[in-house]
Amino acid sequence: MESDHSVTIRGSSWYDHAAQRGGGPVSFLQNFYRMSYPDAMRTLLGGDGGKAYPAARNLEPEPAKAFALPERNSDMRRVYAYLIQQRHIDKDVITHFAKARLLYEDAKHHNCVFVGTDENGVPRHAHLRSTNSYGAAFRINVEGSDPRYSFHHVGRDGHLFVFEAPIDMLSYISLHPDRWQEHSYVAACGTSLLPVQQMAGMMQERIERLYLCLDNDDAGCKACERMAEAAEPWGAEIVRLLPERKDWNDDLVVQAEEQEEVQAPCQQLCGM
């Protein structure tokens, strides 16, 4: 579905990873809010109906904004409720990353904040995901994030699992919990190879087996081909793991719903 696309916004530009297209503010409103060109212009101009403004002269480029984590909320009730009730992610998995201070709820908008750290444990990247259950999904990397250090877990063996989104990574772990902490995982927050290359240097063991677990769609398959080609010199065994549906969270949600359907009649009988 188009609403499931992962969209990265940097400054005034956007890029849809699944559709492999992007643009500026006007095309963003046209694509995601179904506005006509005149309506998009009126919205961006604050309802001025196309009023002309004098062009700025000798405009200096703004310096890059320093990375800073969003302020933490006093609790994680909305994040836990969203990830468990809507996404069916295992509570113990959520708690593991929360205790490691790699997952929390931001104070201003109550988004999920997925934190990526460097070799010294210093936060360098943050990916925000809205917890609302209506409308289009809001996903964005915090300005100033270093794309090399996206949300990840470094294990003890030479197995690395690569995902597009943090929720897919947590979903896969929920589906395959057996000794999961021994392996390494990274959510690229898109389809960039940079986080995968960085993990190759951060893992305690060299990569022996690289599991490409990107989405089961055209964009995901093409990204896997690019990653496999780039990783070939590493000498690792490369394995493509496909979710049965579009992504790993879709698989997890369906499994959870099927289990609930099976348990419901048993609970009714027990209550008789």
C-alpha atoms as an extended CHARMM CRD file, in Angstrom:
* protein
*
       272  EXT
         1         1  MET       CA              0.0000000000        0.0000000000        0.0000000000  PROA      1               0.0000000000
         2         2  GLU       CA              1.1730000000        3.5260000000       -0.7410000000  PROA      2               0.0000000000
         3         3  SER       CA              0.5140000000        4.6250000000        2.8380000000  PROA      3               0.0000000000
         4         4  ASP       CA              3.0730000000        2.0670000000        4.0120000000  PROA      4               0.0000000000
         5         5  HSD       CA              5.9280000000        3.6490000000        2.0660000000  PROA      5               0.0000000000
         6         6  SER       CA              8.9510000000        4.8070000000        4.0360000000  PROA      6               0.0000000000
         7         7  VAL       CA              9.5660000000        8.4930000000        3.3020000000  PROA      7               0.0000000000
         8         8  THR       CA             12.7430000000       10.3390000000        4.2780000000  PROA      8               0.0000000000
         9         9  ILE       CA             12.6160000000       14.1380000000        4.6430000000  PROA      9               0.0000000000
        10        10  ARG       CA             15.8010000000       16.2130000000        4.6730000000  PROA      10              0.0000000000
        11        11  GLY       CA             15.3710000000       19.9720000000        4.7410000000  PROA      11              0.0000000000
        12        12  SER       CA             12.8480000000       20.8360000000        2.0180000000  PROA      12              0.0000000000
        13        13  SER       CA             13.3100000000       17.6060000000        0.0390000000  PROA      13              0.0000000000
        14        14  TRP       CA             11.5680000000       14.2320000000        0.3670000000  PROA      14              0.0000000000
        15        15  TYR       CA             12.2730000000       10.7510000000       -0.9790000000  PROA      15              0.0000000000
        16        16  ASP       CA              9.9570000000        7.7150000000       -1.1460000000  PROA      16              0.0000000000
        17        17  HSD       CA             12.2030000000        4.6300000000       -0.8310000000  PROA      17              0.0000000000
        18        18  ALA       CA              9.6200000000        2.1710000000       -2.1340000000  PROA      18              0.0000000000
        19        19  ALA       CA              8.6040000000        4.2410000000       -5.1570000000  PROA      19              0.0000000000
        20        20  GLN       CA             12.2010000000        5.4720000000       -5.6530000000  PROA      20              0.0000000000
        21        21  ARG       CA             11.1200000000        9.0390000000       -6.3110000000  PROA      21              0.0000000000
        22        22  GLY       CA             11.2300000000       12.3320000000       -4.4830000000  PROA      22              0.0000000000
        23        23  GLY       CA             10.9880000000       16.0810000000       -4.8570000000  PROA      23              0.0000000000
        24        24  GLY       CA             10.2500000000       19.3310000000       -3.0840000000  PROA      24              0.0000000000
        25        25  PRO       CA              7.3990000000       20.7990000000       -0.9930000000  PROA      25              0.0000000000
        26        26  VAL       CA              4.9230000000       21.2230000000       -3.8570000000  PROA      26              0.0000000000
        27        27  SER       CA              5.2670000000       17.6470000000       -5.1290000000  PROA      27              0.0000000000
        28        28  PHE       CA              5.0430000000       16.3740000000       -1.5270000000  PROA      28              0.0000000000
        29        29  LEU       CA              1.5970000000       17.9390000000       -1.0880000000  PROA      29              0.0000000000
        30        30  GLN       CA              0.5470000000       16.7260000000       -4.5250000000  PROA      30              0.0000000000
        31        31  ASN       CA              1.6240000000       13.1320000000       -3.8770000000  PROA      31              0.0000000000
        32        32  PHE       CA              0.6250000000       12.6360000000       -0.2390000000  PROA      32              0.0000000000
        33        33  TYR       CA             -2.2740000000       15.0590000000        0.1970000000  PROA      33              0.0000000000
        34        34  ARG       CA             -3.7060000000       14.7700000000       -3.3420000000  PROA      34              0.0000000000
        35        35  MET       CA             -3.5880000000       18.5570000000       -3.8290000000  PROA      35              0.0000000000
        36        36  SER       CA             -3.6270000000       20.2780000000       -7.1750000000  PROA      36              0.0000000000
        37        37  TYR       CA             -0.6910000000       22.5270000000       -8.0450000000  PROA      37              0.0000000000
        38        38  PRO       CA             -2.6210000000       25.7640000000       -7.2520000000  PROA      38              0.0000000000
        39        39  ASP       CA             -3.8940000000       24.3470000000       -3.9250000000  PROA      39              0.0000000000
        40        40  ALA       CA             -0.3950000000       23.2270000000       -2.9710000000  PROA      40              0.0000000000
        41        41  MET       CA              1.0020000000       26.6770000000       -3.7420000000  PROA      41              0.0000000000
        42        42  ARG       CA             -1.7500000000       28.4000000000       -1.7390000000  PROA      42              0.0000000000
        43        43  THR       CA             -1.0530000000       26.0960000000        1.2280000000  PROA      43              0.0000000000
        44        44  LEU       CA              2.6820000000       26.7540000000        1.1270000000  PROA      44              0.0000000000
        45        45  LEU       CA              2.1260000000       30.5090000000        0.7990000000  PROA      45              0.0000000000
        46        46  GLY       CA             -0.2110000000       30.5540000000        3.7800000000  PROA      46              0.0000000000
        47        47  GLY       CA             -3.3300000000       31.3260000000        1.7660000000  PROA      47              0.0000000000
        48        48  ASP       CA             -1.8530000000       34.3470000000        0.0100000000  PROA      48              0.0000000000
        49        49  GLY       CA             -3.0500000000       33.0630000000       -3.3470000000  PROA      49              0.0000000000
        50        50  GLY       CA              0.2700000000       33.2070000000       -5.0680000000  PROA      50              0.0000000000
        51        51  LYS       CA              1.4050000000       36.6070000000       -3.7760000000  PROA      51              0.0000000000
        52        52  ALA       CA              4.8500000000       37.4240000000       -5.1370000000  PROA      52              0.0000000000
        53        53  TYR       CA              7.6970000000       38.1130000000       -2.7370000000  PROA      53              0.0000000000
        54        54  PRO       CA             11.0090000000       39.7180000000       -3.6530000000  PROA      54              0.0000000000
        55        55  ALA       CA             13.7990000000       37.1880000000       -4.1110000000  PROA      55              0.0000000000
        56        56  ALA       CA             16.4390000000       37.1390000000       -1.4040000000  PROA      56              0.0000000000
        57        57  ARG       CA             19.9130000000       38.1250000000       -2.5080000000  PROA      57              0.0000000000
        58        58  ASN       CA             23.2550000000       36.7940000000       -1.3610000000  PROA      58              0.0000000000
        59        59  LEU       CA             21.5300000000       34.0760000000        0.6250000000  PROA      59              0.0000000000
        60        60  GLU       CA             24.0830000000       32.0670000000        2.5720000000  PROA      60              0.0000000000
        61        61  PRO       CA             23.4340000000       28.3270000000        3.0350000000  PROA      61              0.0000000000
        62        62  GLU       CA             22.2900000000       27.4420000000        6.5330000000  PROA      62              0.0000000000
        63        63  PRO       CA             24.8260000000       25.4300000000        8.5670000000  PROA      63              0.0000000000
        64        64  ALA       CA             23.9500000000       21.8020000000        9.1810000000  PROA      64              0.0000000000
        65        65  LYS       CA             21.9500000000       21.3770000000       12.3760000000  PROA      65              0.0000000000
        66        66  ALA       CA             23.7380000000       19.5280000000       15.1660000000  PROA      66              0.0000000000
        67        67  PHE       CA             22.2050000000       16.1860000000       16.0990000000  PROA      67              0.0000000000
        68        68  ALA       CA             20.2070000000       16.0950000000       19.3310000000  PROA      68              0.0000000000
        69        69  LEU       CA             17.8430000000       13.4650000000       20.7120000000  PROA      69              0.0000000000
        70        70  PRO       CA             14.2150000000       14.5460000000       21.2590000000  PROA      70              0.0000000000
        71        71  GLU       CA             13.2910000000       15.1330000000       24.8920000000  PROA      71              0.0000000000
        72        72  ARG       CA             12.2380000000       11.9490000000       26.6680000000  PROA      72              0.0000000000
        73        73  ASN       CA              8.7350000000       11.5780000000       28.0420000000  PROA      73              0.0000000000
        74        74  SER       CA              8.3710000000       10.6020000000       31.7130000000  PROA      74              0.0000000000
        75        75  ASP       CA              6.9560000000        7.2080000000       30.6910000000  PROA      75              0.0000000000
        76        76  MET       CA              6.5180000000        4.9340000000       27.6590000000  PROA      76              0.0000000000
        77        77  ARG       CA              2.8270000000        4.0810000000       27.9770000000  PROA      77              0.0000000000
        78        78  ARG       CA              1.8660000000        5.1320000000       24.4530000000  PROA      78              0.0000000000
        79        79  VAL       CA              4.8850000000        3.4470000000       22.8720000000  PROA      79              0.0000000000
        80        80  TYR       CA              4.2520000000        0.1850000000       24.7430000000  PROA      80              0.0000000000
        81        81  ALA       CA              0.5360000000        0.2970000000       23.8780000000  PROA      81              0.0000000000
        82        82  TYR       CA              1.2310000000        0.9640000000       20.2050000000  PROA      82              0.0000000000
        83        83  LEU       CA              3.9820000000       -1.6190000000       19.7540000000  PROA      83              0.0000000000
        84        84  ILE       CA              2.1970000000       -4.3690000000       21.7140000000  PROA      84              0.0000000000
        85        85  GLN       CA             -1.4660000000       -3.8250000000       20.8730000000  PROA      85              0.0000000000
        86        86  GLN       CA             -1.1870000000       -2.6790000000       17.2590000000  PROA      86              0.0000000000
        87        87  ARG       CA              2.1260000000       -4.1650000000       16.1580000000  PROA      87              0.0000000000
        88        88  HSD       CA              2.0560000000       -7.2830000000       18.4060000000  PROA      88              0.0000000000
        89        89  ILE       CA              5.7580000000       -6.9650000000       19.2300000000  PROA      89              0.0000000000
        90        90  ASP       CA              6.8960000000       -9.0300000000       22.2160000000  PROA      90              0.0000000000
        91        91  LYS       CA              6.9230000000       -7.0190000000       25.4450000000  PROA      91              0.0000000000
        92        92  ASP       CA             10.2710000000       -8.4450000000       26.5770000000  PROA      92              0.0000000000
        93        93  VAL       CA             11.8970000000       -7.3740000000       23.3100000000  PROA      93              0.0000000000
        94        94  ILE       CA             10.5790000000       -3.8230000000       23.7400000000  PROA      94              0.0000000000
        95        95  THR       CA             11.8040000000       -3.7620000000       27.3400000000  PROA      95              0.0000000000
        96        96  HSD       CA             15.2820000000       -4.9250000000       26.3220000000  PROA      96              0.0000000000
        97        97  PHE       CA             15.7880000000       -1.9530000000       23.9940000000  PROA      97              0.0000000000
        98        98  ALA       CA             14.0700000000        0.4530000000       26.4030000000  PROA      98              0.0000000000
        99        99  LYS       CA             16.4480000000       -0.5400000000       29.2410000000  PROA      99              0.0000000000
       100       100  ALA       CA             19.3740000000       -0.0920000000       26.8530000000  PROA      100             0.0000000000
       101       101  ARG       CA             18.0570000000        3.4660000000       26.2090000000  PROA      101             0.0000000000
       102       102  LEU       CA             17.7330000000        2.6850000000       22.5230000000  PROA      102             0.0000000000
       103       103  LEU       CA             13.9320000000        3.0110000000       22.4690000000  PROA      103             0.0000000000
       104       104  TYR       CA             11.7810000000        5.5970000000       24.2330000000  PROA      104             0.0000000000
       105       105  GLU       CA              8.7850000000        7.9230000000       23.8860000000  PROA      105             0.0000000000
       106       106  ASP       CA              9.3980000000       11.5720000000       23.0560000000  PROA      106             0.0000000000
       107       107  ALA       CA              7.7730000000       14.1870000000       25.2900000000  PROA      107             0.0000000000
       108       108  LYS       CA              6.4340000000       16.5340000000       22.6270000000  PROA      108             0.0000000000
       109       109  HSD       CA              4.5770000000       14.2370000000       20.2200000000  PROA      109             0.0000000000
       110       110  HSD       CA              4.7260000000       10.8070000000       21.9720000000  PROA      110             0.0000000000
       111       111  ASN       CA              6.4690000000        9.2130000000       18.9830000000  PROA      111             0.0000000000
       112       112  CYS       CA              8.5310000000        6.0450000000       19.1800000000  PROA      112             0.0000000000
       113       113  VAL       CA             12.1970000000        7.0840000000       19.1490000000  PROA      113             0.0000000000
       114       114  PHE       CA             14.6100000000        4.4180000000       17.8860000000  PROA      114             0.0000000000
       115       115  VAL       CA             18.1850000000        5.3980000000       18.7810000000  PROA      115             0.0000000000
       116       116  GLY       CA             21.3760000000        4.4160000000       16.9650000000  PROA      116             0.0000000000
       117       117  THR       CA             24.7240000000        4.7030000000       18.7660000000  PROA      117             0.0000000000
       118       118  ASP       CA             28.3690000000        4.6870000000       17.6840000000  PROA      118             0.0000000000
       119       119  GLU       CA             31.1860000000        2.3720000000       18.8040000000  PROA      119             0.0000000000
       120       120  ASN       CA             31.3890000000        4.1960000000       22.1560000000  PROA      120             0.0000000000
       121       121  GLY       CA             27.6650000000        4.0710000000       22.8680000000  PROA      121             0.0000000000
       122       122  VAL       CA             27.1310000000        7.7410000000       22.0120000000  PROA      122             0.0000000000
       123       123  PRO       CA             23.7750000000        8.4440000000       20.2630000000  PROA      123             0.0000000000
       124       124  ARG       CA             24.3510000000        9.4880000000       16.6360000000  PROA      124             0.0000000000
       125       125  HSD       CA             21.0150000000        8.6720000000       14.9850000000  PROA      125             0.0000000000
       126       126  ALA       CA             17.3150000000        8.7190000000       15.8680000000  PROA      126             0.0000000000
       127       127  HSD       CA             14.3310000000        7.4990000000       13.8540000000  PROA      127             0.0000000000
       128       128  LEU       CA             10.8370000000        8.6960000000       14.7990000000  PROA      128             0.0000000000
       129       129  ARG       CA              7.6590000000        6.6750000000       14.2430000000  PROA      129             0.0000000000
       130       130  SER       CA              4.2310000000        8.0120000000       15.1520000000  PROA      130             0.0000000000
       131       131  THR       CA              2.0610000000        6.0380000000       17.5700000000  PROA      131             0.0000000000
       132       132  ASN       CA             -1.2500000000        7.2200000000       16.1180000000  PROA      132             0.0000000000
       133       133  SER       CA             -3.6570000000        4.5680000000       14.8300000000  PROA      133             0.0000000000
       134       134  TYR       CA             -5.2130000000        6.7310000000       12.1210000000  PROA      134             0.0000000000
       135       135  GLY       CA             -4.0690000000        8.5560000000        9.0010000000  PROA      135             0.0000000000
       136       136  ALA       CA             -0.7890000000        8.1410000000        7.1720000000  PROA      136             0.0000000000
       137       137  ALA       CA              2.1940000000        6.7950000000        9.0930000000  PROA      137             0.0000000000
       138       138  PHE       CA              4.7430000000        9.4040000000       10.1760000000  PROA      138             0.0000000000
       139       139  ARG       CA              8.3370000000        8.2270000000        9.8760000000  PROA      139             0.0000000000
       140       140  ILE       CA             11.3700000000       10.4780000000        9.8060000000  PROA      140             0.0000000000
       141       141  ASN       CA             15.0080000000       10.5640000000       10.8660000000  PROA      141             0.0000000000
       142       142  VAL       CA             15.9270000000       13.3450000000       13.2940000000  PROA      142             0.0000000000
       143       143  GLU       CA             17.8100000000       16.1390000000       11.5620000000  PROA      143             0.0000000000
       144       144  GLY       CA             21.5660000000       15.7800000000       11.8980000000  PROA      144             0.0000000000
       145       145  SER       CA             21.4270000000       11.9670000000       12.2460000000  PROA      145             0.0000000000
       146       146  ASP       CA             24.4910000000       10.1220000000       10.9780000000  PROA      146             0.0000000000
       147       147  PRO       CA             23.0860000000        7.5100000000        8.5310000000  PROA      147             0.0000000000
       148       148  ARG       CA             25.8750000000        5.0720000000        9.4110000000  PROA      148             0.0000000000
       149       149  TYR       CA             24.5930000000        4.5590000000       12.9590000000  PROA      149             0.0000000000
       150       150  SER       CA             20.9480000000        3.6000000000       12.6090000000  PROA      150             0.0000000000
       151       151  PHE       CA             19.0050000000        1.4800000000       15.1520000000  PROA      151             0.0000000000
       152       152  HSD       CA             20.8800000000       -1.8000000000       15.7840000000  PROA      152             0.0000000000
       153       153  HSD       CA             21.9380000000       -4.5570000000       18.1500000000  PROA      153             0.0000000000
       154       154  VAL       CA             25.4630000000       -6.0060000000       18.2090000000  PROA      154             0.0000000000
       155       155  GLY       CA             25.5920000000       -9.6890000000       19.1460000000  PROA      155             0.0000000000
       156       156  ARG       CA             28.4070000000      -12.1420000000       19.7870000000  PROA      156             0.0000000000
       157       157  ASP       CA             28.4310000000      -14.3110000000       16.6700000000  PROA      157             0.0000000000
       158       158  GLY       CA             29.0520000000      -13.5730000000       12.9900000000  PROA      158             0.0000000000
       159       159  HSD       CA             25.4060000000      -13.4320000000       11.8690000000  PROA      159             0.0000000000
       160       160  LEU       CA             23.9940000000      -10.0530000000       10.7480000000  PROA      160             0.0000000000
       161       161  PHE       CA             20.3010000000       -9.4940000000        9.9170000000  PROA      161             0.0000000000
       162       162  VAL       CA             19.4120000000       -6.4060000000        7.8570000000  PROA      162             0.0000000000
       163       163  PHE       CA             15.9610000000       -4.7360000000        7.8140000000  PROA      163             0.0000000000
       164       164  GLU       CA             14.4200000000       -1.6190000000        6.3340000000  PROA      164             0.0000000000
       165       165  ALA       CA             12.6300000000       -0.3690000000        9.4620000000  PROA      165             0.0000000000
       166       166  PRO       CA             13.0770000000       -0.7070000000       13.2440000000  PROA      166             0.0000000000
       167       167  ILE       CA              9.5750000000       -2.1800000000       13.6480000000  PROA      167             0.0000000000
       168       168  ASP       CA             10.4160000000       -4.9000000000       11.1150000000  PROA      168             0.0000000000
       169       169  MET       CA             13.5790000000       -5.6900000000       13.0600000000  PROA      169             0.0000000000
       170       170  LEU       CA             11.6460000000       -5.9860000000       16.3430000000  PROA      170             0.0000000000
       171       171  SER       CA              8.9500000000       -8.0240000000       14.5950000000  PROA      171             0.0000000000
       172       172  TYR       CA             11.4740000000      -10.5360000000       13.2530000000  PROA      172             0.0000000000
       173       173  ILE       CA             13.0040000000      -10.9190000000       16.7180000000  PROA      173             0.0000000000
       174       174  SER       CA              9.5050000000      -11.4730000000       18.1500000000  PROA      174             0.0000000000
       175       175  LEU       CA              8.8930000000      -14.1830000000       15.5490000000  PROA      175             0.0000000000
       176       176  HSD       CA             12.3140000000      -15.8050000000       16.1480000000  PROA      176             0.0000000000
       177       177  PRO       CA             13.1750000000      -15.1850000000       19.8260000000  PROA      177             0.0000000000
       178       178  ASP       CA             15.4400000000      -18.1900000000       20.4070000000  PROA      178             0.0000000000
       179       179  ARG       CA             18.8580000000      -16.8460000000       21.5330000000  PROA      179             0.0000000000
       180       180  TRP       CA             18.2640000000      -13.7140000000       19.4730000000  PROA      180             0.0000000000
       181       181  GLN       CA             20.7610000000      -11.6190000000       21.4520000000  PROA      181             0.0000000000
       182       182  GLU       CA             23.6440000000      -13.7310000000       20.1290000000  PROA      182             0.0000000000
       183       183  HSD       CA             23.0850000000      -12.3320000000       16.6150000000  PROA      183             0.0000000000
       184       184  SER       CA             23.5020000000       -8.8040000000       15.2550000000  PROA      184             0.0000000000
       185       185  TYR       CA             20.6850000000       -6.7610000000       13.7030000000  PROA      185             0.0000000000
       186       186  VAL       CA             20.4230000000       -3.3980000000       11.9500000000  PROA      186             0.0000000000
       187       187  ALA       CA             17.4660000000       -1.3790000000       10.6610000000  PROA      187             0.0000000000
       188       188  ALA       CA             18.7380000000        0.7620000000        7.8010000000  PROA      188             0.0000000000
       189       189  CYS       CA             15.7490000000        3.1470000000        8.1010000000  PROA      189             0.0000000000
       190       190  GLY       CA             15.4930000000        2.8270000000        4.3470000000  PROA      190             0.0000000000
       191       191  THR       CA             17.6120000000        0.8450000000        1.9140000000  PROA      191             0.0000000000
       192       192  SER       CA             21.0400000000        2.4520000000        2.3430000000  PROA      192             0.0000000000
       193       193  LEU       CA             24.1170000000        0.2280000000        2.5400000000  PROA      193             0.0000000000
       194       194  LEU       CA             25.9070000000        2.6260000000        4.9340000000  PROA      194             0.0000000000
       195       195  PRO       CA             24.5290000000        1.1240000000        8.1990000000  PROA      195             0.0000000000
       196       196  VAL       CA             25.3680000000       -2.3730000000        6.9570000000  PROA      196             0.0000000000
       197       197  GLN       CA             28.9440000000       -1.3700000000        6.1940000000  PROA      197             0.0000000000
       198       198  GLN       CA             29.2490000000        0.2640000000        9.6260000000  PROA      198             0.0000000000
       199       199  MET       CA             27.9760000000       -2.8700000000       11.3630000000  PROA      199             0.0000000000
       200       200  ALA       CA             30.6920000000       -4.8600000000        9.6320000000  PROA      200             0.0000000000
       201       201  GLY       CA             33.2100000000       -2.8400000000       11.6330000000  PROA      201             0.0000000000
       202       202  MET       CA             31.2670000000       -2.8060000000       14.9170000000  PROA      202             0.0000000000
       203       203  MET       CA             30.5950000000       -6.5440000000       15.2110000000  PROA      203             0.0000000000
       204       204  GLN       CA             32.8760000000       -8.5000000000       17.5180000000  PROA      204             0.0000000000
       205       205  GLU       CA             33.2530000000      -11.2250000000       14.8920000000  PROA      205             0.0000000000
       206       206  ARG       CA             33.5770000000      -10.7550000000       11.1360000000  PROA      206             0.0000000000
       207       207  ILE       CA             30.3580000000      -11.2770000000        9.2150000000  PROA      207             0.0000000000
       208       208  GLU       CA             30.0830000000      -14.9710000000        8.4110000000  PROA      208             0.0000000000
       209       209  ARG       CA             26.4740000000      -14.9210000000        7.2520000000  PROA      209             0.0000000000
       210       210  LEU       CA             24.5590000000      -11.8600000000        6.0200000000  PROA      210             0.0000000000
       211       211  TYR       CA             20.7650000000      -12.1780000000        6.1330000000  PROA      211             0.0000000000
       212       212  LEU       CA             19.0190000000       -9.6430000000        3.8830000000  PROA      212             0.0000000000
       213       213  CYS       CA             15.5200000000       -9.2930000000        5.3680000000  PROA      213             0.0000000000
       214       214  LEU       CA             14.1720000000       -6.3110000000        3.4290000000  PROA      214             0.0000000000
       215       215  ASP       CA             10.5370000000       -5.9640000000        2.3380000000  PROA      215             0.0000000000
       216       216  ASN       CA              8.9060000000       -8.4230000000       -0.0260000000  PROA      216             0.0000000000
       217       217  ASP       CA              8.2950000000       -5.8500000000       -2.7560000000  PROA      217             0.0000000000
       218       218  ASP       CA             10.0880000000       -4.5530000000       -5.8240000000  PROA      218             0.0000000000
       219       219  ALA       CA             12.0380000000       -1.8580000000       -3.9560000000  PROA      219             0.0000000000
       220       220  GLY       CA             13.1110000000       -4.3010000000       -1.2510000000  PROA      220             0.0000000000
       221       221  CYS       CA             14.2420000000       -6.9450000000       -3.7310000000  PROA      221             0.0000000000
       222       222  LYS       CA             16.2410000000       -4.4540000000       -5.7870000000  PROA      222             0.0000000000
       223       223  ALA       CA             17.8770000000       -3.0960000000       -2.6300000000  PROA      223             0.0000000000
       224       224  CYS       CA             18.8360000000       -6.6470000000       -1.6110000000  PROA      224             0.0000000000
       225       225  GLU       CA             20.4960000000       -7.1620000000       -4.9750000000  PROA      225             0.0000000000
       226       226  ARG       CA             22.5400000000       -3.9730000000       -4.4880000000  PROA      226             0.0000000000
       227       227  MET       CA             23.5360000000       -4.9520000000       -0.9480000000  PROA      227             0.0000000000
       228       228  ALA       CA             24.4830000000       -8.4820000000       -1.9650000000  PROA      228             0.0000000000
       229       229  GLU       CA             26.7000000000       -7.1660000000       -4.7480000000  PROA      229             0.0000000000
       230       230  ALA       CA             28.3970000000       -4.6460000000       -2.4420000000  PROA      230             0.0000000000
       231       231  ALA       CA             28.9150000000       -7.2450000000        0.3080000000  PROA      231             0.0000000000
       232       232  GLU       CA             30.3710000000       -9.9230000000       -1.9820000000  PROA      232             0.0000000000
       233       233  PRO       CA             34.0160000000       -8.9450000000       -1.2310000000  PROA      233             0.0000000000
       234       234  TRP       CA             33.4100000000       -9.5720000000        2.4930000000  PROA      234             0.0000000000
       235       235  GLY       CA             33.3980000000      -13.3170000000        1.8440000000  PROA      235             0.0000000000
       236       236  ALA       CA             30.2230000000      -13.8660000000        3.8820000000  PROA      236             0.0000000000
       237       237  GLU       CA             27.4630000000      -16.2730000000        2.9700000000  PROA      237             0.0000000000
       238       238  ILE       CA             24.5710000000      -14.1010000000        1.7730000000  PROA      238             0.0000000000
       239       239  VAL       CA             21.0150000000      -15.2670000000        2.4790000000  PROA      239             0.0000000000
       240       240  ARG       CA             17.8030000000      -13.5720000000        1.3220000000  PROA      240             0.0000000000
       241       241  LEU       CA             15.0200000000      -13.9820000000        3.9080000000  PROA      241             0.0000000000
       242       242  LEU       CA             11.5800000000      -13.1050000000        2.5350000000  PROA      242             0.0000000000
       243       243  PRO       CA              8.5620000000      -12.3930000000        4.7190000000  PROA      243             0.0000000000
       244       244  GLU       CA              5.4520000000      -14.1980000000        3.5230000000  PROA      244             0.0000000000
       245       245  ARG       CA              3.6420000000      -10.8840000000        3.1920000000  PROA      245             0.0000000000
       246       246  LYS       CA              5.0120000000       -7.4080000000        2.4950000000  PROA      246             0.0000000000
       247       247  ASP       CA              7.1220000000       -7.1320000000        5.6330000000  PROA      247             0.0000000000
       248       248  TRP       CA              7.8970000000       -8.9000000000        8.9010000000  PROA      248             0.0000000000
       249       249  ASN       CA              5.3770000000       -6.9460000000       10.9220000000  PROA      249             0.0000000000
       250       250  ASP       CA              2.6090000000       -8.0190000000        8.5430000000  PROA      250             0.0000000000
       251       251  ASP       CA              3.6390000000      -11.6260000000        9.2230000000  PROA      251             0.0000000000
       252       252  LEU       CA              3.7260000000      -11.0380000000       12.9830000000  PROA      252             0.0000000000
       253       253  VAL       CA              0.3030000000       -9.3590000000       13.0790000000  PROA      253             0.0000000000
       254       254  VAL       CA             -1.3330000000      -12.1660000000       11.0720000000  PROA      254             0.0000000000
       255       255  GLN       CA              0.2550000000      -14.8160000000       13.3140000000  PROA      255             0.0000000000
       256       256  ALA       CA             -0.9460000000      -13.0270000000       16.4500000000  PROA      256             0.0000000000
       257       257  GLU       CA             -4.4760000000      -12.6460000000       15.0950000000  PROA      257             0.0000000000
       258       258  GLU       CA             -4.6170000000      -16.3290000000       14.1430000000  PROA      258             0.0000000000
       259       259  GLN       CA             -3.4870000000      -17.3100000000       17.6390000000  PROA      259             0.0000000000
       260       260  GLU       CA             -6.1650000000      -15.0790000000       19.1670000000  PROA      260             0.0000000000
       261       261  GLU       CA             -8.8270000000      -16.7530000000       17.0100000000  PROA      261             0.0000000000
       262       262  VAL       CA             -7.7080000000      -20.1860000000       18.2070000000  PROA      262             0.0000000000
       263       263  GLN       CA             -7.5620000000      -19.1540000000       21.8690000000  PROA      263             0.0000000000
       264       264  ALA       CA            -10.9510000000      -17.4040000000       21.9070000000  PROA      264             0.0000000000
       265       265  PRO       CA            -13.1120000000      -20.6180000000       21.7650000000  PROA      265             0.0000000000
       266       266  CYS       CA            -10.9000000000      -22.2660000000       24.4240000000  PROA      266             0.0000000000
       267       267  GLN       CA            -11.3520000000      -19.3000000000       26.7330000000  PROA      267             0.0000000000
       268       268  GLN       CA            -15.1150000000      -19.4060000000       26.2110000000  PROA      268             0.0000000000
       269       269  LEU       CA            -15.2160000000      -23.1120000000       27.0670000000  PROA      269             0.0000000000
       270       270  CYS       CA            -13.0910000000      -22.6190000000       30.1450000000  PROA      270             0.0000000000
       271       271  GLY       CA            -15.4090000000      -19.8910000000       31.3190000000  PROA      271             0.0000000000
       272       272  MET       CA            -18.5150000000      -22.0930000000       31.0540000000  PROA      272             0.0000000000
